[in-house]
Amino acid sequence: MISFSRTDESLLGNWWWTIDRVMLLSFVLLIAIGVLMAAAATPMVANRIGLDEFYFLKRHLFYIVPSLCTIFIVSMMKFEHLKKFSLILFFAAMFLTLLTFFFGTEIKGARRWISIFGFSMQPSEFAKPALAVITAWMLSEQQKYPEFKGKFLATLFYFSFVALLIFQPDVGMVLLTTAVWLGQLFINGFPIIYAIIMGIAGLGGLILAYFFLPHVTARIDKFLNPAVGDHYQINRSLEAFANGGLFGVGPGEGIIKKHLPDAHADFVFAVVGEEFGFFICALIVFLIGFVVVYGMLKALKETDLFSILASVGLLAQFGLQSFVNIASALHLIPTKGMTLPFISYGGSSMLATSITAGLILALGRKKIGDEEAGKH
């Protein structure tokens, strides 16, 4: 049990008394559930492809310590350090994303992954939270200094990132990034006519993707017409939820992971549904929803525009990505390869989500002045 005196002015003591421990606990609980799901879902997947039974579980556990350290280190940063960190992270991730066109691994018609020193990563996952912070930074600077071209720079950062995503292609991340970016602009004060224009442009982009990107066409057609294409994974996913019922068939007793290639990643929620049932699924949804709603309400009480915009952007990313994963598993939307934050298997995803969590916690830390005022 960590115990610090309120008079402790050390770096660690200051962190403990200013961090939002409710939010921190929520993230730790999600990480713990992720370990449980990795233990349940990965052994069968590893066996199926001829690896050691605990290969994926060991790798998942290996990333726990770096992820917790990432949350801790990032959450200790001051606002000015967060801005510089996000800028460096964005350019590094953009550079690596650019390299995927030349050295990346093609999976399902898209080049999104690159291997560095044996570590396979999706660089765009790291650019995503960085963009939310940079957008908040640019917009808040223009609010302070009207002559500063903050909106122009925020737009430049956004389009440079989206352009790379389109060429990969990664339409799902384009839509998620655009929704978050527009949300930040709206909160900052965005003319409704611009929002309408962007909405029409986004719809037009989706229509073009449907006609010119075969994997997008296939996913939308399969979603709209059950008679079209291969529905193997989604049918197995829906069977898993039906088999699980309210209480599940029990840890390790599920059969769906024997047949789902992505049972440990994109369809981990189906494994949860079968083995642990409706109530644990509801608990996960509640925890994710709590993080988003609690964080949003807290952010909107802030007076600093940068803190508000950055927190809202990061929380929206966290919530939308979770929604896409869960809704895909339940066949509420066309399938999209997005992980369930902290719960799906994947070191790159876990580290990127840890950066997001660290940024949210850093932005939500109590100001020393506020704490002192609360004593009187």
C-alpha positions in Angstrom: 0.0 0.0 0.0 1.5 3.4 -1.0 1.5 5.8 1.8 2.7 9.4 1.6 2.3 12.3 3.9 0.5 15.3 2.5 3.6 17.4 3.4 5.7 15.1 1.2 7.1 17.4 -1.5 9.1 14.7 -3.4 8.3 14.1 -7.0 6.6 10.8 -6.2 4.7 12.2 -3.2 3.5 15.2 -5.3 2.3 12.8 -8.0 0.4 10.6 -5.5 -1.5 13.5 -4.0 -2.4 15.2 -7.3 -3.2 12.2 -9.5 -6.9 11.2 -10.0 -6.7 7.8 -8.2 -10.3 6.9 -9.3 -9.2 7.2 -13.0 -5.9 5.4 -12.3 -7.7 2.5 -10.6 -10.1 2.2 -13.6 -7.1 1.9 -16.0 -5.4 -0.7 -13.7 -8.6 -2.7 -13.5 -8.9 -2.8 -17.3 -5.2 -3.9 -17.5 -6.0 -6.7 -15.0 -9.0 -7.8 -17.0 -6.8 -7.8 -20.1 -4.4 -10.3 -18.4 -7.3 -12.5 -17.5 -8.5 -12.4 -21.1 -5.0 -13.1 -22.5 -4.9 -16.2 -20.3 -8.3 -17.4 -21.5 -8.0 -16.6 -25.2 -4.3 -16.9 -26.3 -3.3 -20.5 -25.5 -5.7 -22.0 -28.1 -4.6 -19.4 -30.7 -0.9 -20.3 -30.1 -1.6 -24.0 -30.4 -3.5 -23.6 -33.6 -0.5 -21.9 -35.3 2.1 -24.2 -33.9 3.6 -22.0 -31.1 4.2 -22.7 -27.5 0.8 -22.7 -25.6 1.7 -19.7 -23.5 3.6 -17.7 -26.2 1.1 -14.9 -26.5 0.3 -14.9 -22.7 4.0 -14.5 -21.9 4.3 -11.7 -24.4 1.2 -10.0 -23.0 2.6 -10.2 -19.5 6.0 -8.9 -20.7 4.3 -5.7 -21.8 2.6 -5.1 -18.4 5.5 -3.5 -16.7 6.5 -1.2 -19.6 2.9 -0.2 -19.9 2.5 0.7 -16.2 5.8 2.5 -16.3 4.6 4.4 -19.4 1.4 5.5 -17.6 3.4 6.5 -14.5 6.1 8.5 -16.4 3.7 10.3 -18.8 1.2 11.1 -16.0 4.0 12.9 -14.1 4.6 15.4 -16.9 3.7 19.0 -16.7 1.6 20.6 -19.4 4.6 22.1 -21.3 6.4 18.8 -21.2 3.2 17.0 -22.5 3.1 19.4 -25.5 6.8 18.8 -26.4 6.5 15.0 -25.8 3.4 14.8 -28.1 5.1 16.8 -30.8 8.2 14.5 -30.8 5.9 11.4 -30.6 3.8 12.6 -33.5 6.8 13.2 -35.8 8.4 9.9 -34.8 5.2 8.0 -35.4 4.6 9.8 -38.8 8.2 8.9 -39.9 7.6 5.2 -39.0 4.2 5.2 -40.6 5.9 6.5 -43.8 8.4 3.6 -43.6 5.5 1.1 -43.6 5.0 1.9 -47.3 8.5 0.6 -48.0 9.2 -2.0 -45.3 5.8 -2.7 -43.8 4.0 -6.0 -43.6 0.9 -6.2 -45.8 -2.1 -7.7 -43.9 -5.6 -7.9 -45.4 -4.6 -5.5 -48.2 -3.1 -2.8 -46.0 0.4 -1.9 -44.9 0.1 -0.7 -41.3 2.7 -2.7 -39.4 6.5 -2.5 -39.3 9.0 -4.6 -37.4 11.8 -2.8 -35.5 14.4 -5.0 -33.6 11.9 -7.8 -33.6 9.1 -5.7 -32.2 6.1 -5.5 -34.5 4.2 -2.2 -34.2 1.5 -0.1 -35.8 3.0 3.4 -35.7 -0.2 5.2 -36.5 -1.5 4.1 -33.1 1.1 6.3 -31.4 0.4 9.3 -33.6 -3.3 9.2 -32.7 -3.1 10.4 -29.1 -0.2 12.8 -30.0 -2.5 14.5 -32.6 -5.2 15.1 -30.1 -2.8 16.9 -27.7 -1.2 18.9 -30.6 -4.6 20.0 -31.9 -5.6 21.2 -28.4 -2.2 23.0 -28.1 -2.6 24.8 -31.4 -6.2 25.8 -30.8 -5.6 27.0 -27.2 -2.5 29.1 -28.4 -4.6 30.9 -31.0 -7.2 31.6 -28.2 -4.4 33.3 -26.2 -2.7 35.0 -29.2 -5.2 35.7 -32.0 -2.3 36.4 -34.5 -1.1 32.8 -34.0 -2.3 30.6 -36.9 -3.3 27.7 -34.5 -6.3 26.5 -36.5 -4.3 26.4 -39.7 -1.5 24.4 -38.0 -4.0 22.0 -36.4 -5.5 21.4 -39.8 -2.1 20.9 -41.4 -1.2 18.3 -38.7 -4.5 16.6 -39.2 -4.4 16.3 -43.0 -0.7 15.1 -43.0 -1.7 12.3 -40.7 -4.9 11.4 -42.5 -3.1 11.4 -45.9 -0.8 8.7 -44.7 -3.7 6.7 -43.3 -5.6 6.9 -46.6 -2.6 5.6 -48.6 -2.1 2.6 -46.2 -5.2 2.4 -46.3 -6.9 2.5 -42.9 -10.4 4.0 -43.4 -11.5 3.1 -39.9 -8.8 5.1 -38.2 -9.4 8.0 -40.7 -13.0 8.1 -39.5 -12.1 7.8 -35.8 -9.4 10.5 -36.1 -11.7 12.8 -38.0 -14.5 12.5 -35.5 -12.2 13.3 -32.6 -10.6 16.2 -34.4 -13.9 17.7 -35.4 -15.1 17.3 -31.8 -12.2 19.3 -30.6 -12.8 22.0 -33.1 -16.5 22.1 -32.2 -15.7 22.6 -28.5 -13.2 25.3 -29.4 -15.9 27.1 -31.4 -16.4 25.8 -34.9 -18.9 27.4 -37.3 -21.7 24.9 -38.1 -21.3 25.4 -41.8 -17.7 24.1 -41.6 -19.0 21.0 -39.7 -21.6 20.4 -42.5 -18.9 20.7 -45.2 -16.6 18.4 -43.4 -19.4 15.9 -42.8 -20.3 15.9 -46.5 -16.6 15.5 -47.4 -16.3 12.6 -45.0 -19.3 10.9 -46.5 -17.9 11.5 -49.9 -14.6 9.9 -48.8 -16.4 6.9 -47.4 -18.3 6.4 -50.7 -15.0 6.6 -52.7 -13.5 4.1 -50.3 -16.4 1.8 -50.9 -15.9 1.9 -54.7 -12.1 1.9 -54.9 -10.9 -0.1 -51.9 -11.9 -3.8 -52.3 -11.5 -4.7 -48.6 -13.8 -1.8 -47.6 -16.3 -2.9 -50.3 -16.3 -6.5 -49.0 -16.8 -5.4 -45.3 -19.7 -3.1 -46.1 -21.4 -5.6 -48.4 -21.1 -8.4 -45.9 -22.6 -6.2 -43.2 -25.5 -5.0 -45.3 -26.3 -8.3 -47.1 -25.9 -11.6 -45.1 -25.9 -13.6 -48.4 -22.7 -11.9 -49.6 -19.2 -13.0 -48.7 -17.7 -15.0 -45.9 -19.4 -14.4 -42.5 -17.4 -17.0 -40.6 -15.8 -14.8 -38.0 -18.8 -12.7 -37.2 -21.1 -15.8 -37.1 -18.7 -17.5 -34.6 -18.6 -14.3 -32.6 -22.4 -14.1 -32.3 -22.5 -17.8 -31.4 -20.1 -17.1 -28.6 -22.4 -14.5 -27.0 -25.4 -16.9 -27.4 -23.4 -19.8 -25.7 -22.2 -17.6 -22.9 -25.7 -16.3 -21.8 -25.7 -14.4 -18.5 -22.9 -16.2 -16.6 -20.7 -17.8 -19.2 -19.6 -21.4 -19.7 -16.6 -20.8 -17.4 -13.0 -19.7 -17.7 -11.1 -21.8 -20.3 -14.3 -23.7 -21.3 -15.2 -21.7 -24.4 -14.9 -23.3 -27.8 -15.2 -20.2 -30.0 -11.5 -19.4 -29.6 -10.7 -22.7 -31.3 -12.2 -21.4 -34.5 -11.7 -17.6 -34.4 -8.3 -16.6 -35.9 -8.5 -13.2 -34.1 -10.0 -14.5 -30.8 -7.2 -12.9 -28.8 -7.3 -9.5 -30.6 -10.2 -8.1 -32.6 -12.7 -10.6 -31.2 -11.6 -10.9 -27.6 -14.9 -9.5 -26.5 -16.6 -12.6 -28.0 -14.3 -14.8 -25.8 -15.4 -12.7 -22.8 -19.0 -13.2 -23.7 -18.8 -16.9 -24.1 -16.6 -17.8 -21.1 -17.7 -15.1 -18.6 -21.1 -14.1 -19.8 -23.2 -11.0 -20.0 -22.4 -9.6 -16.6 -18.6 -9.5 -17.1 -19.2 -8.0 -20.6 -21.4 -5.4 -18.9 -18.7 -4.7 -16.3 -16.1 -4.0 -19.1 -18.5 -1.7 -20.9 -19.3 0.0 -17.6 -15.6 0.6 -16.8 -14.9 2.0 -20.3 -18.0 4.2 -20.1 -17.1 5.3 -16.6 -13.6 6.4 -17.8 -15.1 8.4 -20.7 -18.0 10.0 -18.8 -16.1 10.7 -15.6 -13.2 12.1 -17.5 -15.4 14.3 -19.7 -17.3 15.7 -16.8 -14.1 16.5 -15.0 -12.5 18.0 -18.1 -15.4 20.3 -18.6 -15.0 21.8 -15.1 -11.5 22.9 -16.1 -10.8 26.6 -16.9 -7.7 25.9 -19.0 -8.7 25.5 -22.7 -5.7 23.3 -23.5 -6.6 20.9 -20.7 -10.3 20.7 -21.8 -9.6 20.2 -25.5 -6.8 17.6 -25.0 -8.7 15.6 -22.4 -11.9 15.5 -24.5 -9.9 14.4 -27.6 -8.1 11.6 -25.8 -11.2 10.4 -24.0 -13.2 10.4 -27.2 -10.5 8.3 -28.9 -10.5 5.8 -26.0 -14.3 5.6 -26.1 -14.7 5.4 -29.8 -12.1 2.8 -30.3 -13.7 0.7 -27.6 -17.1 1.1 -29.3 -15.8 0.1 -32.7 -14.3 -3.1 -31.3 -17.3 -4.1 -29.2 -19.9 -3.1 -31.9 -17.9 -5.1 -34.6 -18.0 -8.2 -32.4 -21.7 -7.8 -31.9 -22.3 -7.2 -35.7 -23.7 -3.7 -35.0 -21.3 -2.2 -37.5 -19.0 -3.6 -40.3 -16.0 -5.4 -38.9 -13.0 -3.1 -38.3 -9.6 -4.3 -37.0 -9.4 -2.1 -33.9 -8.3 -3.5 -30.5 -10.2 -3.2 -27.3 -8.0 -0.9 -25.1 -5.9 -2.8 -22.6 -7.9 -6.0 -23.1 -7.0 -7.2 -26.6 -3.6 -8.9 -27.0 -0.9 -6.7 -28.6 2.2 -4.9 -27.2 2.0 -2.0 -29.6 -1.7 -1.4 -28.8 -1.1 -1.7 -25.0 1.8 0.8 -25.1 -0.1 3.3 -27.3 -3.1 3.0 -25.0 -0.8 3.5 -22.0 0.4 6.7 -23.5 -3.2 7.8 -23.9 -4.0 6.9 -20.3 -0.9 8.7 -19.0 -1.8 11.8 -20.9 -5.4 11.7 -19.5 -4.1 11.3 -16.0 -1.5 14.1 -16.4 -4.1 16.5 -17.8 -6.5 15.6 -14.9 -4.0 16.1 -12.1 -5.0 18.5 -9.3 -3.2 21.9 -9.3 -1.4 22.5 -6.1 -3.2 25.7 -5.7 -6.5 24.0 -6.0 -5.6 21.5 -3.3 -4.5 24.2 -0.9 -7.7 26.1 -1.6 -9.7 23.0 -0.8 -8.3 22.9 2.7 -9.8 26.2 3.6 
